[in-house]
């Protein structure tokens, strides 16, 4: 899942993220893996600022964590990967649709392992906009989860969201030329 971005038509910058997320979970040939799981993340965050629109509708509650202000989160989740390549200081904020979806967010060191939770936020009930600040180790892949405190059937457990990533997120210069 390596991504590249052209800047000023002469400098190409690419993230150093390895395409390892596809091999996190063994899946039988022909089995459809839903987007947003450890086996098939919903996407890779490669730059800041970034804005991503998504939904947790159709997701599953695949991990048990308790590293948010309100304890366990039981809703369906979407998973995104990111790998900082140098000094970084990122702010992740998620806005859920008011009255429809009340998100919780967290970062895991190991996809699917709730005990590897590094930071999380569930904000306050009915605010719909948790935010966290995070500085990771260069070259380490992290897993950003959009989840919910609410379990399926509670009314606010799933819905559309907007993920905003801001701050310092360096990438590696892989090619430079002047024409």
C-alpha positions as CSV (number, residue, x, y, z in Angstrom):
1,X,0.0,0.0,0.0
2,X,2.7,2.4,-0.8
3,X,1.5,5.8,-1.9
4,X,3.2,8.6,-3.8
5,X,2.5,12.2,-4.4
6,X,4.0,14.6,-7.0
7,X,4.9,18.0,-5.7
8,X,5.8,20.9,-8.1
9,X,6.0,18.4,-11.0
10,X,9.7,17.6,-10.3
11,X,9.9,16.1,-6.7
12,X,8.3,12.8,-6.0
13,X,7.7,11.9,-2.3
14,X,6.6,8.5,-1.2
15,X,5.7,7.1,2.2
16,X,7.9,4.2,3.5
17,X,4.9,2.2,4.6
18,X,5.3,-1.5,3.6
19,X,2.3,-3.3,2.1
20,X,2.0,-5.7,5.0
21,X,-1.5,-4.9,6.2
22,X,-2.9,-7.4,3.6
23,X,-1.1,-10.3,5.3
24,X,-2.2,-9.6,8.9
25,X,-5.1,-12.2,8.9
26,X,-5.1,-15.4,6.9
27,X,-8.1,-15.6,4.6
28,X,-9.2,-18.6,2.5
29,X,-8.9,-18.0,-1.3
30,X,-12.1,-16.5,-2.6
31,X,-13.2,-15.2,0.7
32,X,-14.3,-11.5,0.6
33,X,-12.6,-9.5,3.3
34,X,-14.7,-6.4,4.3
35,X,-12.9,-3.1,4.0
36,X,-11.8,-1.7,7.4
37,X,-10.5,-5.0,8.9
38,X,-6.9,-5.9,9.8
39,X,-6.8,-8.0,6.6
40,X,-8.1,-5.1,4.4
41,X,-7.8,-1.7,6.1
42,X,-10.1,1.0,4.9
43,X,-7.1,3.0,3.8
44,X,-3.6,4.3,4.5
45,X,-3.0,7.8,5.9
46,X,0.1,9.1,4.1
47,X,0.0,12.9,4.5
48,X,-1.1,15.8,6.7
49,X,-3.4,17.6,6.3
50,X,-5.8,14.8,5.3
51,X,-9.6,14.6,5.3
52,X,-11.2,11.2,4.9
53,X,-14.9,10.5,4.7
54,X,-16.1,7.1,5.8
55,X,-18.7,5.1,7.6
56,X,-18.7,2.3,10.3
57,X,-22.0,1.0,8.9
58,X,-21.3,-2.6,7.9
59,X,-18.2,-2.9,10.1
60,X,-17.8,-5.5,12.8
61,X,-16.7,-5.1,16.5
62,X,-13.4,-7.0,16.1
63,X,-11.4,-5.7,19.0
64,X,-11.9,-5.2,22.7
65,X,-10.2,-2.1,24.1
66,X,-10.6,0.0,27.1
67,X,-8.2,2.9,26.6
68,X,-10.8,5.7,26.2
69,X,-12.2,8.0,28.8
70,X,-15.4,5.9,29.0
71,X,-13.9,2.4,29.0
72,X,-14.9,-0.4,26.6
73,X,-16.0,0.4,23.1
74,X,-18.4,-2.0,21.5
75,X,-19.4,-0.6,18.1
76,X,-18.4,-1.6,14.6
77,X,-15.1,-0.1,13.5
78,X,-13.0,1.0,10.5
79,X,-9.3,0.7,10.6
80,X,-6.7,2.9,8.8
81,X,-2.9,2.4,8.8
82,X,-0.1,5.0,9.0
83,X,3.7,4.9,9.2
84,X,5.5,8.0,10.2
85,X,8.9,8.2,8.5
86,X,10.5,10.8,10.8
87,X,9.7,13.2,13.6
88,X,5.9,13.6,13.8
89,X,3.2,15.1,15.9
90,X,-0.3,14.4,14.6
91,X,-3.8,15.3,15.6
92,X,-6.6,12.9,14.7
93,X,-10.1,14.2,15.0
94,X,-13.3,12.5,13.9
95,X,-16.7,14.1,13.5
96,X,-19.7,11.8,13.6
97,X,-23.1,12.8,12.3
98,X,-24.9,14.4,15.2
99,X,-27.8,12.3,16.4
100,X,-26.8,9.4,14.2
101,X,-23.3,8.2,15.2
102,X,-21.2,8.9,18.3
103,X,-17.6,7.9,17.5
104,X,-14.7,6.7,19.7
105,X,-11.1,6.7,18.3
106,X,-7.9,5.0,19.3
107,X,-4.5,3.9,18.0
108,X,-3.2,0.3,18.3
109,X,0.4,-0.8,18.0
110,X,-0.8,-4.2,16.7
111,X,-3.9,-4.5,14.6
112,X,-6.7,-6.4,16.3
113,X,-4.9,-6.5,19.7
114,X,-6.8,-4.3,22.2
115,X,-4.0,-4.6,24.8
116,X,-1.7,-2.7,22.4
117,X,-3.8,0.5,22.6
118,X,-1.5,3.5,22.8
119,X,-4.1,6.3,23.1
120,X,-7.8,6.7,22.7
121,X,-10.7,9.1,23.1
122,X,-14.4,8.8,23.4
123,X,-14.9,12.4,24.0
124,X,-18.0,13.0,26.1
125,X,-21.4,11.4,25.4
126,X,-23.3,13.0,22.5
127,X,-20.5,15.3,21.5
128,X,-19.7,13.3,18.3
129,X,-16.2,14.7,17.8
130,X,-13.3,12.9,19.7
131,X,-9.7,14.1,19.1
132,X,-6.3,12.7,20.0
133,X,-2.7,13.9,19.7
134,X,-0.1,11.3,18.9
135,X,3.7,11.2,18.2
136,X,4.8,7.8,16.9
137,X,8.2,6.1,16.2
138,X,9.5,6.6,12.7
139,X,9.2,3.5,10.6
140,X,6.6,1.9,12.8
141,X,3.2,1.0,11.4
142,X,0.2,2.0,13.5
143,X,-3.5,1.3,13.3
144,X,-6.0,4.1,13.7
145,X,-9.5,2.9,14.6
146,X,-12.8,4.7,14.2
147,X,-15.2,2.9,16.6
148,X,-18.1,3.7,19.0
149,X,-18.7,3.2,22.7
150,X,-22.2,2.0,21.8
151,X,-22.9,-1.6,20.9
152,X,-25.0,-2.7,17.9
153,X,-28.7,-1.9,18.5
154,X,-28.0,1.0,20.9
155,X,-28.8,3.6,18.2
156,X,-25.6,5.6,18.0
157,X,-23.2,2.8,17.3
158,X,-22.6,3.2,13.5
159,X,-22.8,5.9,10.9
160,X,-20.9,8.3,8.7
161,X,-17.8,10.2,9.9
162,X,-15.2,12.7,8.7
163,X,-11.6,12.0,9.8
164,X,-9.2,15.0,9.9
165,X,-5.5,14.5,10.3
166,X,-3.3,17.5,10.9
167,X,0.2,18.2,12.2
168,X,3.7,17.2,11.2
169,X,3.8,14.0,9.2
170,X,7.1,13.7,7.3
171,X,7.6,11.5,4.2
172,X,10.8,10.2,2.7
173,X,12.3,11.8,-0.4
174,X,12.9,9.0,-2.9
175,X,13.7,10.9,-6.1
176,X,14.7,14.5,-7.0
177,X,15.4,15.9,-10.4
178,X,15.5,19.3,-12.1
179,X,14.6,19.6,-15.7
